[in-house]
Amino acid sequence: MTRLDGKKILKFTGRMIAAMLLMLLALFFVIQIFTVIVLWLADKPV
């Protein structure tokens, strides 16, 4: 394993971590919006 390979692996790992963080952030936003909608519907007098 050369230094170049190590750099490639680091770059790939960094991208994977960034993608995972973005997915978590998106999931968080979806849950937030869903919660707001549910609370709004629950508050509305039917």
Backbone bond lengths (Angstrom), bond angles and torsions (degrees), N, CA, C in turn:
res aa  C-N    CA-C-N  psi(-1)  N-CA   C-N-CA  omega(-1)  CA-C   N-CA-C  phi
1 M - - - 1.467 - - 1.531 109.49 -
2 T 1.323 115.86 120.25 1.460 120.48 -179.35 1.527 110.54 -92.83
3 R 1.329 114.93 173.34 1.468 119.25 179.70 1.524 111.12 -63.92
4 L 1.344 115.98 -34.15 1.460 120.82 -179.41 1.524 109.83 -62.43
5 D 1.342 116.92 -42.63 1.463 121.20 178.76 1.524 109.80 -61.37
6 G 1.316 116.49 -41.89 1.455 121.08 179.64 1.522 111.40 -60.15
7 K 1.341 114.79 -42.28 1.470 118.99 178.63 1.521 110.71 -63.22
8 K 1.340 116.28 -41.79 1.461 120.87 -180.00 1.526 110.38 -61.03
9 I 1.338 115.61 -44.97 1.472 120.36 -179.06 1.529 110.12 -63.90
10 L 1.335 116.44 -42.03 1.469 120.35 179.04 1.520 110.47 -61.37
11 K 1.342 115.98 -43.35 1.458 120.82 -179.62 1.526 110.05 -61.95
12 F 1.339 115.24 -45.22 1.461 120.88 -179.15 1.525 110.66 -63.05
13 T 1.336 116.20 -44.68 1.468 120.77 179.76 1.524 110.21 -62.13
14 G 1.326 115.85 -41.48 1.467 120.41 178.97 1.522 111.32 -60.18
15 R 1.347 114.81 -41.83 1.467 119.00 179.28 1.519 110.82 -65.61
16 M 1.326 116.63 -40.67 1.466 121.00 -179.97 1.530 110.02 -61.99
17 I 1.333 116.10 -45.44 1.466 121.09 -179.57 1.529 110.01 -63.68
18 A 1.336 116.62 -42.09 1.467 120.87 179.42 1.527 110.18 -62.41
19 A 1.327 116.49 -42.74 1.463 120.76 179.92 1.527 110.45 -63.90
20 M 1.344 116.33 -41.43 1.463 120.57 179.52 1.529 110.49 -63.75
21 L 1.326 116.33 -42.38 1.469 120.42 179.26 1.526 110.58 -63.12
22 L 1.335 116.30 -41.78 1.466 120.48 179.32 1.528 110.19 -62.76
23 M 1.344 116.20 -41.45 1.462 120.56 179.57 1.527 110.52 -64.30
24 L 1.337 116.30 -41.94 1.467 120.46 178.77 1.521 110.34 -63.07
25 L 1.328 116.34 -41.98 1.460 121.46 179.50 1.528 110.48 -62.64
26 A 1.338 116.20 -43.74 1.463 121.10 179.05 1.529 109.87 -62.53
27 L 1.333 116.15 -43.86 1.460 120.92 179.52 1.524 110.13 -61.28
28 F 1.339 116.69 -42.34 1.457 122.05 179.07 1.521 110.68 -59.71
29 F 1.353 116.01 -45.07 1.461 120.51 -179.99 1.521 111.07 -63.19
30 V 1.345 116.57 -42.53 1.465 120.98 179.96 1.527 109.88 -61.19
31 I 1.337 116.53 -44.14 1.472 120.62 179.94 1.525 109.89 -63.81
32 Q 1.337 116.56 -42.16 1.465 120.94 179.64 1.529 110.80 -59.52
33 I 1.340 115.56 -49.82 1.466 120.86 -178.66 1.525 110.17 -62.32
34 F 1.343 116.06 -43.71 1.460 121.18 179.39 1.522 110.62 -59.36
35 T 1.348 116.04 -44.66 1.467 120.95 179.97 1.527 110.68 -61.86
36 V 1.340 116.04 -43.90 1.472 120.39 179.93 1.522 110.28 -60.91
37 I 1.342 116.69 -44.59 1.468 120.84 -179.55 1.530 110.39 -63.44
38 V 1.329 116.61 -44.37 1.467 120.77 -179.45 1.526 110.08 -62.30
39 L 1.328 117.10 -45.08 1.470 120.87 179.59 1.529 110.45 -63.62
40 W 1.346 116.07 -40.51 1.467 120.45 179.99 1.521 110.17 -63.68
41 L 1.336 116.84 -42.25 1.466 121.08 179.14 1.531 110.57 -67.17
42 A 1.336 116.00 -37.28 1.465 120.35 -179.42 1.531 110.37 -68.88
43 D 1.334 116.24 -34.41 1.471 120.64 -179.78 1.523 112.32 -73.05
44 K 1.327 115.98 -31.92 1.469 119.84 -176.69 1.528 111.19 -65.58
45 P 1.337 116.60 129.74 1.471 118.77 175.28 1.524 108.76 -71.60
46 V 1.316 115.76 123.05 1.468 119.93 -176.89 1.530 109.52 -84.42
